[in-house]
Amino acid sequence: MCLWLGGLAFGVAAIFFVAYNWLELGRFAKFAMVEVLMVAGVMAYWQFSDHKIIGPLSLFVSTLFLGALMALYGQTYQTGADPWQLFFNWALLMLPWAFVARSSALWIVWLSLLNLSIVLYYQTFRGLFGVLFSSEELIFWIVFALNTVALLLWEVCARSWVWLQTRWAPRLLAVGSGLAMTWLCFIGIFDSVSSATGFAWLIWMGGFYFIYRKIKPDLFMLAGLCLSGIVVVVAFWSKHILSDADVGGFLLLALIVLGLGTGAAVWLKRVNEALQS
C-alpha cells in the first residue's frame, strides 16, 4: 500500500510541479522532464519485471506521465482536439503496457479512461440515439453496458489468469455498473422516461444474485445489491407517499427505510455465517 501510494504521490507531484512552474519552465524543459520520467518508469519495469509490486507500479507511474505528456502536447501546441480524444488516445497508447504488466490496477485505469472518453464523446456528439432516448438516460445505459460487460469478462478470465483474481477490481466494476443501473431506475421512477429501466433493473438484480450468491459467493456484491434495492424501493414509495408532503408520509417512509435496512443486515449476516461455515 505504501509503495502504491508513494508511486501515485510521485507521479502527481511531478505533474503539479510542471503545472505550477508553467511560466518559468521552457517548452523543451517541460517535455524533457515528463519524457525522462516516463522512460525511467519503463526502465524500472524492465529492471524489476519479476517483482509483483514494483514492476506493475513502475508502468502505472509511467502511465500517469503518458497522460501528462499528451495533455502537455495539447496545451503547448493548442491542437484544439476535443477533450474525449485526450482520454481515448491515452487509453489506446497505454493498452500495450496493460497487456505487458498483467496488473489489475493498470486495467482499472484503462477502463476508467475508456468510461471517461465515452462520456465526453457522447456529450460532444450525441448522435442518432438521442432521438430514441433522453440524453441523460442514454449515457447511463452506455456506462452500465460497458462496466457490466467488463465485469463479466473479468470474472470469466479470472478463472484462467491468476493475476486477475484480486477481488477489489471486479468490485469497482460492479460499483460502476450498479450506480448506473440504480440511477437509470431513478430516471424511470421520477421522470417516467422508459418503463424498460424497471425490467432491466430486475434482471440485473437477479443476475447479480445468482452469480454472487450461488456461483461465486461475494458478500460485498450482495451488500451492494441490497443497497441498490433499498434505494430504488424507497425512491418508488417516496414518489407515491410524499405526493402531499404530509407528516405521516415521512414517518411511513422512515419506517420503510429502517425495515429494509434491518432486513438486509440480518440477511447479509446469515449469508456471511453460511460462507464462513
TIZAFI-789907 format. One record per residue (C-alpha): residue number from 1; residue in one letter; x, y, z. Coordinates in nm, 4 decimals. Example, Ala and Ser with C-alpha at 12.3 -4.5 7.8 and 13.67 -1.06 7.14 Angstrom:
# TIZAFI-789907
- k, r, east, north, up
- 1, A, 1.2300, -0.4500, 0.7800 $
- 2, S, 1.3670, -0.1060, 0.7140 $
//
This chain:
# TIZAFI-789907
- k, r, east, north, up
- 1, M, 0.0000, 0.0000, 0.0000 $
- 2, C, 0.2820, 0.2395, 0.0857 $
- 3, L, 0.4574, 0.1617, -0.2431 $
- 4, W, 0.1444, 0.2294, -0.4460 $
- 5, L, 0.0639, 0.5477, -0.2559 $
- 6, G, 0.4238, 0.6624, -0.2901 $
- 7, G, 0.4246, 0.5986, -0.6650 $
- 8, L, 0.0944, 0.7817, -0.7064 $
- 9, A, 0.2199, 1.0757, -0.4982 $
- 10, F, 0.5417, 1.0934, -0.7002 $
- 11, G, 0.3579, 1.0969, -1.0318 $
- 12, V, 0.1061, 1.3597, -0.9218 $
- 13, A, 0.3812, 1.5716, -0.7647 $
- 14, A, 0.5786, 1.5778, -1.0896 $
- 15, I, 0.2685, 1.6803, -1.2856 $
- 16, F, 0.1870, 1.9542, -1.0359 $
- 17, F, 0.5481, 2.0732, -1.0499 $
- 18, V, 0.5218, 2.1295, -1.4241 $
- 19, A, 0.1821, 2.2984, -1.3890 $
- 20, Y, 0.2960, 2.5286, -1.1072 $
- 21, N, 0.6149, 2.6335, -1.2901 $
- 22, W, 0.4486, 2.6598, -1.6300 $
- 23, L, 0.5726, 3.0114, -1.6999 $
- 24, E, 0.9215, 2.9546, -1.5570 $
- 25, L, 0.9943, 2.6331, -1.7483 $
- 26, G, 1.0639, 2.6442, -2.1180 $
- 27, R, 0.8772, 2.4350, -2.3721 $
- 28, F, 1.1542, 2.1799, -2.4181 $
- 29, A, 1.2252, 2.1635, -2.0451 $
- 30, K, 0.8658, 2.0589, -1.9795 $
- 31, F, 0.8721, 1.7918, -2.2475 $
- 32, A, 1.2129, 1.6662, -2.1394 $
- 33, M, 1.1104, 1.6341, -1.7758 $
- 34, V, 0.7916, 1.4395, -1.8467 $
- 35, E, 0.9514, 1.2176, -2.1108 $
- 36, V, 1.2555, 1.1345, -1.8958 $
- 37, L, 1.0321, 1.0371, -1.6056 $
- 38, M, 0.8137, 0.8251, -1.8337 $
- 39, V, 1.1145, 0.6434, -1.9790 $
- 40, A, 1.2583, 0.5988, -1.6293 $
- 41, G, 0.9379, 0.4221, -1.5256 $
- 42, V, 0.9621, 0.1881, -1.8239 $
- 43, M, 1.3276, 0.1144, -1.7415 $
- 44, A, 1.2316, 0.0452, -1.3808 $
- 45, Y, 0.9753, -0.2060, -1.5025 $
- 46, W, 1.2381, -0.3728, -1.7220 $
- 47, Q, 1.4685, -0.3960, -1.4185 $
- 48, F, 1.2036, -0.5211, -1.1731 $
- 49, S, 0.9671, -0.7055, -1.4087 $
- 50, D, 0.9712, -1.0139, -1.1845 $
- 51, H, 0.8643, -0.8179, -0.8755 $
- 52, K, 0.4886, -0.8412, -0.8289 $
- 53, I, 0.4586, -0.4856, -0.6894 $
- 54, I, 0.7466, -0.2726, -0.8183 $
- 55, G, 0.7085, -0.3882, -1.1796 $
- 56, P, 0.3397, -0.3002, -1.2286 $
- 57, L, 0.3829, 0.0125, -1.0158 $
- 58, S, 0.6564, 0.1388, -1.2482 $
- 59, L, 0.4306, 0.1106, -1.5511 $
- 60, F, 0.1463, 0.2656, -1.3527 $
- 61, V, 0.3576, 0.5751, -1.2856 $
- 62, S, 0.4686, 0.5800, -1.6497 $
- 63, T, 0.1014, 0.5728, -1.7465 $
- 64, L, 0.0441, 0.8881, -1.5416 $
- 65, F, 0.3324, 1.0588, -1.7205 $
- 66, L, 0.1951, 0.9412, -2.0556 $
- 67, G, -0.1297, 1.1241, -1.9855 $
- 68, A, 0.0643, 1.4276, -1.8669 $
- 69, L, 0.2702, 1.4222, -2.1872 $
- 70, M, -0.0411, 1.4167, -2.4051 $
- 71, A, -0.2010, 1.6983, -2.2067 $
- 72, L, 0.1245, 1.8958, -2.2261 $
- 73, Y, 0.1391, 1.8495, -2.6028 $
- 74, G, -0.2205, 1.9626, -2.6493 $
- 75, Q, -0.1752, 2.2651, -2.4221 $
- 76, T, 0.1568, 2.3703, -2.5728 $
- 77, Y, 0.0630, 2.3477, -2.9390 $
- 78, Q, -0.3100, 2.4185, -2.8946 $
- 79, T, -0.4195, 2.1261, -3.1073 $
- 80, G, -0.7852, 2.2124, -3.0486 $
- 81, A, -0.8821, 1.8487, -3.0077 $
- 82, D, -1.1997, 1.7533, -2.8257 $
- 83, P, -1.1454, 1.6502, -2.4609 $
- 84, W, -1.2601, 1.2925, -2.5286 $
- 85, Q, -0.9702, 1.2418, -2.7711 $
- 86, L, -0.7145, 1.3045, -2.4972 $
- 87, F, -0.8502, 1.0291, -2.2736 $
- 88, F, -0.9238, 0.7897, -2.5589 $
- 89, N, -0.5734, 0.8235, -2.7056 $
- 90, W, -0.4316, 0.7911, -2.3554 $
- 91, A, -0.6206, 0.4638, -2.3107 $
- 92, L, -0.5180, 0.3471, -2.6581 $
- 93, L, -0.1471, 0.4154, -2.6052 $
- 94, M, -0.1334, 0.2582, -2.2592 $
- 95, L, -0.3071, -0.0606, -2.3758 $
- 96, P, 0.0205, -0.2441, -2.4637 $
- 97, W, 0.1563, -0.1636, -2.1172 $
- 98, A, -0.1589, -0.3068, -1.9594 $
- 99, F, -0.1077, -0.6318, -2.1525 $
- 100, V, 0.2610, -0.6491, -2.0625 $
- 101, A, 0.2276, -0.5605, -1.6937 $
- 102, R, -0.0616, -0.8013, -1.6251 $
- 103, S, -0.1740, -0.5721, -1.3455 $
- 104, S, -0.5292, -0.5224, -1.2243 $
- 105, A, -0.4514, -0.1590, -1.1403 $
- 106, L, -0.3495, -0.0755, -1.4967 $
- 107, W, -0.6594, -0.2398, -1.6395 $
- 108, I, -0.8790, -0.0438, -1.3999 $
- 109, V, -0.7048, 0.2759, -1.5104 $
- 110, W, -0.7639, 0.1762, -1.8731 $
- 111, L, -1.1338, 0.1090, -1.8106 $
- 112, S, -1.1676, 0.4383, -1.6211 $
- 113, L, -1.0177, 0.6285, -1.9140 $
- 114, L, -1.2475, 0.4440, -2.1535 $
- 115, N, -1.5518, 0.5335, -1.9416 $
- 116, L, -1.4481, 0.8969, -1.9299 $
- 117, S, -1.3751, 0.9180, -2.3015 $
- 118, I, -1.7131, 0.7637, -2.3884 $
- 119, V, -1.8971, 1.0084, -2.1627 $
- 120, L, -1.7103, 1.3058, -2.3089 $
- 121, Y, -1.7610, 1.1781, -2.6629 $
- 122, Y, -2.1336, 1.1456, -2.6091 $
- 123, Q, -2.1513, 1.4963, -2.4653 $
- 124, T, -1.9818, 1.6237, -2.7811 $
- 125, F, -2.1619, 1.4085, -3.0384 $
- 126, R, -2.4973, 1.2940, -2.9063 $
- 127, G, -2.5657, 1.1079, -3.2281 $
- 128, L, -2.8748, 0.9414, -3.3646 $
- 129, F, -2.9578, 0.7590, -3.0393 $
- 130, G, -3.0668, 1.0857, -2.8865 $
- 131, V, -3.3897, 1.0502, -3.0855 $
- 132, L, -3.4757, 0.7238, -2.9083 $
- 133, F, -3.3625, 0.8079, -2.5550 $
- 134, S, -3.3199, 1.1164, -2.3451 $
- 135, S, -2.9610, 1.2347, -2.3274 $
- 136, E, -2.9237, 1.1544, -1.9582 $
- 137, E, -3.0754, 0.8090, -1.9949 $
- 138, L, -2.8589, 0.7039, -2.2890 $
- 139, I, -2.5270, 0.7960, -2.1334 $
- 140, F, -2.6057, 0.5890, -1.8247 $
- 141, W, -2.7101, 0.2964, -2.0447 $
- 142, I, -2.3730, 0.3167, -2.2180 $
- 143, V, -2.1795, 0.3313, -1.8890 $
- 144, F, -2.3870, 0.0453, -1.7492 $
- 145, A, -2.3276, -0.1727, -2.0557 $
- 146, L, -1.9532, -0.1041, -2.0618 $
- 147, N, -1.8929, -0.1798, -1.6948 $
- 148, T, -2.1234, -0.4826, -1.6892 $
- 149, V, -1.9548, -0.6409, -1.9908 $
- 150, A, -1.6127, -0.5626, -1.8429 $
- 151, L, -1.7179, -0.7226, -1.5130 $
- 152, L, -1.8416, -1.0398, -1.6824 $
- 153, L, -1.5251, -1.0692, -1.8919 $
- 154, W, -1.3132, -1.0095, -1.5826 $
- 155, E, -1.4852, -1.2857, -1.3872 $
- 156, V, -1.4571, -1.5292, -1.6782 $
- 157, C, -1.0906, -1.4531, -1.7480 $
- 158, A, -1.0052, -1.4731, -1.3763 $
- 159, R, -1.0591, -1.8487, -1.3966 $
- 160, S, -0.7563, -1.8813, -1.6241 $
- 161, W, -0.5293, -1.5940, -1.5190 $
- 162, V, -0.4165, -1.5738, -1.1594 $
- 163, W, -0.3313, -1.2025, -1.1687 $
- 164, L, -0.6978, -1.1222, -1.2369 $
- 165, Q, -0.8177, -1.2975, -0.9212 $
- 166, T, -0.7888, -0.9893, -0.6974 $
- 167, R, -1.1367, -0.9031, -0.5742 $
- 168, W, -1.1096, -0.5243, -0.5429 $
- 169, A, -1.1017, -0.4690, -0.9208 $
- 170, P, -1.4259, -0.6515, -1.0119 $
- 171, R, -1.5907, -0.4906, -0.7121 $
- 172, L, -1.5069, -0.1473, -0.8535 $
- 173, L, -1.6565, -0.2523, -1.1855 $
- 174, A, -1.9669, -0.3733, -1.0014 $
- 175, V, -1.9949, -0.0346, -0.8318 $
- 176, G, -1.9835, 0.1372, -1.1708 $
- 177, S, -2.2454, -0.0987, -1.3109 $
- 178, G, -2.4686, -0.0697, -1.0043 $
- 179, L, -2.4541, 0.3083, -0.9839 $
- 180, A, -2.5511, 0.3439, -1.3484 $
- 181, M, -2.8373, 0.0933, -1.3207 $
- 182, T, -2.9679, 0.2449, -0.9984 $
- 183, W, -2.9640, 0.5942, -1.1449 $
- 184, L, -3.1491, 0.4677, -1.4506 $
- 185, C, -3.4209, 0.3475, -1.2139 $
- 186, F, -3.4328, 0.6935, -1.0587 $
- 187, I, -3.4903, 0.8403, -1.4029 $
- 188, G, -3.7578, 0.5843, -1.4769 $
- 189, I, -3.9376, 0.6404, -1.1450 $
- 190, F, -3.9372, 1.0187, -1.1238 $
- 191, D, -3.9279, 1.1215, -1.4911 $
- 192, S, -4.1160, 0.8249, -1.6416 $
- 193, V, -3.8743, 0.8216, -1.9335 $
- 194, S, -3.8925, 0.4495, -2.0104 $
- 195, S, -4.0603, 0.1543, -1.8436 $
- 196, A, -3.7768, -0.0712, -1.9615 $
- 197, T, -3.5500, 0.0511, -1.6855 $
- 198, G, -3.7526, -0.1279, -1.4178 $
- 199, F, -3.7355, -0.4598, -1.6015 $
- 200, A, -3.3650, -0.4122, -1.6722 $
- 201, W, -3.3044, -0.3399, -1.3038 $
- 202, L, -3.4894, -0.6575, -1.2001 $
- 203, I, -3.2902, -0.8653, -1.4492 $
- 204, W, -2.9655, -0.7075, -1.3267 $
- 205, M, -3.0593, -0.7768, -0.9635 $
- 206, G, -3.1488, -1.1376, -1.0405 $
- 207, G, -2.8315, -1.1957, -1.2385 $
- 208, F, -2.6090, -1.0481, -0.9694 $
- 209, Y, -2.7830, -1.2516, -0.7004 $
- 210, F, -2.7466, -1.5752, -0.8941 $
- 211, I, -2.3782, -1.5192, -0.9723 $
- 212, Y, -2.2572, -1.3836, -0.6379 $
- 213, R, -2.4778, -1.5985, -0.4164 $
- 214, K, -2.4876, -1.9312, -0.5966 $
- 215, I, -2.1896, -1.9461, -0.8322 $
- 216, K, -1.9218, -1.7207, -0.6800 $
- 217, P, -2.0307, -1.6007, -0.3342 $
- 218, D, -1.9171, -1.2450, -0.2585 $
- 219, L, -2.0553, -1.0564, 0.0405 $
- 220, F, -1.9529, -0.7170, -0.0981 $
- 221, M, -2.1513, -0.7722, -0.4170 $
- 222, L, -2.4563, -0.8861, -0.2214 $
- 223, A, -2.4307, -0.5826, 0.0063 $
- 224, G, -2.4258, -0.3546, -0.2978 $
- 225, L, -2.7255, -0.5420, -0.4316 $
- 226, C, -2.9143, -0.4781, -0.1081 $
- 227, L, -2.8199, -0.1096, -0.1156 $
- 228, S, -2.9445, -0.0703, -0.4719 $
- 229, G, -3.2686, -0.2466, -0.3799 $
- 230, I, -3.3250, -0.0253, -0.0776 $
- 231, V, -3.2577, 0.2929, -0.2728 $
- 232, V, -3.4891, 0.2015, -0.5602 $
- 233, V, -3.7725, 0.0817, -0.3343 $
- 234, V, -3.7501, 0.3938, -0.1187 $
- 235, A, -3.7457, 0.6145, -0.4287 $
- 236, F, -4.0545, 0.4374, -0.5649 $
- 237, W, -4.2525, 0.4762, -0.2429 $
- 238, S, -4.1352, 0.8320, -0.1875 $
- 239, K, -4.2853, 0.9345, -0.5210 $
- 240, H, -4.6254, 0.7954, -0.4191 $
- 241, I, -4.6242, 0.8554, -0.0431 $
- 242, L, -4.4778, 1.2064, -0.0386 $
- 243, S, -4.7034, 1.3472, -0.3071 $
- 244, D, -4.8912, 1.5523, -0.0470 $
- 245, A, -4.5831, 1.6124, 0.1720 $
- 246, D, -4.7696, 1.5274, 0.4921 $
- 247, V, -4.6009, 1.4230, 0.8179 $
- 248, G, -4.7486, 1.0728, 0.8063 $
- 249, G, -4.5856, 1.0088, 0.4692 $
- 250, F, -4.2413, 1.0993, 0.6011 $
- 251, L, -4.2931, 0.8751, 0.9048 $
- 252, L, -4.4015, 0.5825, 0.6887 $
- 253, L, -4.1056, 0.6338, 0.4571 $
- 254, A, -3.8694, 0.6344, 0.7562 $
- 255, L, -4.0180, 0.3057, 0.8765 $
- 256, I, -3.9697, 0.1569, 0.5305 $
- 257, V, -3.6035, 0.2597, 0.5322 $
- 258, L, -3.5485, 0.1122, 0.8792 $
- 259, G, -3.7279, -0.2100, 0.7899 $
- 260, L, -3.5397, -0.2627, 0.4650 $
- 261, G, -3.2053, -0.1775, 0.6233 $
- 262, T, -3.2624, -0.4127, 0.9147 $
- 263, G, -3.3770, -0.6928, 0.6869 $
- 264, A, -3.0743, -0.6506, 0.4617 $
- 265, A, -2.8364, -0.6525, 0.7606 $
- 266, V, -2.9904, -0.9704, 0.9032 $
- 267, W, -2.9790, -1.1462, 0.5660 $
- 268, L, -2.6179, -1.0444, 0.4997 $
- 269, K, -2.5190, -1.1669, 0.8443 $
- 270, R, -2.6734, -1.5064, 0.7737 $
- 271, V, -2.5024, -1.5225, 0.4359 $
- 272, N, -2.1701, -1.4401, 0.5987 $
- 273, E, -2.2181, -1.7127, 0.8571 $
- 274, A, -2.3027, -1.9591, 0.5824 $
- 275, L, -1.9896, -1.8639, 0.3897 $
- 276, Q, -1.7712, -1.8976, 0.6987 $
- 277, S, -1.9050, -2.2445, 0.7827 $
//
